Amino acid sequence: MNQATLPDVLTIEETSTYLRITVEAVLRQALHGKIPGRKIEDDWRFLKVAI
């Protein structure tokens, strides 16, 4: 999936691909408030425009 076809709301895996960093790095940055995201039950979601 290239960046042009990513949806507006991204999963943690899609965010990792978009930012070209590991899933663990996305999670760490989200937990520290460096990447805005929301945890919905067991899943994280990120707004593409906010990244």
C-alpha positions as CSV (number, residue, x, y, z in Angstrom):
1,M,0.0,0.0,0.0
2,N,1.6,3.3,-1.0
3,Q,1.0,6.5,0.8
4,A,-1.4,7.9,-1.7
5,T,-3.8,5.0,-1.0
6,L,-3.7,5.1,2.8
7,P,-7.1,5.9,4.4
8,D,-7.6,9.0,6.5
9,V,-7.7,7.0,9.8
10,L,-4.6,4.7,10.1
11,T,-3.9,1.6,12.2
12,I,-0.7,1.4,14.1
13,E,0.8,-0.7,11.3
14,E,-0.2,1.7,8.6
15,T,1.2,4.6,10.7
16,S,4.4,2.7,11.0
17,T,4.6,2.3,7.2
18,Y,3.6,5.9,6.6
19,L,6.3,7.3,9.0
20,R,8.9,4.6,8.1
21,I,9.5,3.6,11.7
22,T,8.8,0.5,13.6
23,V,5.4,-0.3,15.2
24,E,7.2,-0.3,18.6
25,A,8.4,3.3,17.9
26,V,4.9,4.4,16.9
27,L,3.5,2.9,20.1
28,R,6.2,4.5,22.3
29,Q,5.7,7.9,20.7
30,A,1.9,7.6,21.0
31,L,2.2,6.7,24.7
32,H,4.4,9.7,25.3
33,G,2.1,12.1,23.4
34,K,4.5,12.8,20.5
35,I,2.2,11.2,17.9
36,P,-1.5,12.0,18.4
37,G,-3.6,8.9,18.5
38,R,-6.5,7.2,20.2
39,K,-6.6,3.8,21.7
40,I,-10.0,2.1,21.0
41,E,-10.2,-1.1,23.1
42,D,-7.0,-2.9,22.1
43,D,-6.4,-1.0,18.9
44,W,-4.7,2.3,18.2
45,R,-6.0,4.7,15.5
46,F,-4.2,7.8,14.1
47,L,-5.6,10.6,11.9
48,K,-3.4,10.9,8.9
49,V,-3.7,14.7,8.8
50,A,-2.6,14.9,12.4
51,I,0.6,13.1,11.8
